[in-house]
C-alpha cells in the first residue's frame, strides 16, 4: 500500500517526527510516498532516517536491557552492514 497526499511543509521537529512515523509505517507494511513528501526538504531525509534508527535502536536496547552498541551491532548484521569505530 502506498500513502500519497498533500503533506504540509513541516519544520525541523516535524521532519524528525515524520522520519520516525515513516519508519514505523514501513515496519507495519505501509510505504509512505517519501519522494513526494520529503523531496523539497532542505535537509536530506537520510539524515532524519539515521536519527530514527538511533532512536529506535536505543528504545530496543532499553527494552531488552543490553547496551546500545550491541543493539546497533545486531541491526548492522541484520542489514548486512559493517560498523567501524
N, C-alpha and C positions, 0 to 999 in steps of 0.2 A: 504494500500500500504506500502511496506517495502522498505527502501532505503539501499542498500548494496554496498560496493565498497572498494577500496583500499584508505584508508584515511591516508594522511601523518602524521607523528608524530609531533604534534604541541607543542609549548612552553606554558607556563602558561597563557599568554594573549590569545593565540589561543584556549586553553582549555576553558577559560571563555566564549569566543565568541561562541564556539561550543555549550556550555550549553544553551546560550541564543537562538541560532538558533534552537537547538533541541526542546526547549520549544515552540517556535513559530511554528515550523513544526508540532509538536504534536497537537497543537491547531487547525491547519489547516487540520488535518486528515492524515498527513504523519507520519509513525512510523520509525524513524531512527534506524539503527542497533546498538544500544548502546553497546551491549555485545561485538561486534566485534570492533567497533570504539574506545571505551574508556577502554577496559579491561586491556590494558597494561599501562595505566596512573599510575604514582606513587601516585598522589593524587586521592583519590576515587571520582568518578563522583558525588556522592551525595553532596559533599561539594560545587561543582560548581552549582549543581541544586538548593541548598539553596540560593546561591548568585543570581541566575537567578530569583527566586521567590521574593527576596527582591527588585531587580532592577525593575521587572515588577510591583510589589506592589507599589513602590514609584512613578513610572510613572502613575499608575492608580490613586493614591491618588492625585497627582498634576492635573491630568486631570479632576477629579470630585470635586476637591477643598475640600478635607477632610483630616484630619490628617492621617499619615501613620498607626498609631496604629489602627484606625478604619478600614482602608482597610485590615490590617493584620487580624483583628478580623473577618471581612467578609469572607476572604479567608479561615480562620480556620473553621468557621461554615459550609461553603460550602463543605469542605473536611471532616467534621466530627471530627475535632481536637479540643483539649482544650489547650489554651495558658496559660502559667503561667508567672508571672513577675519575 
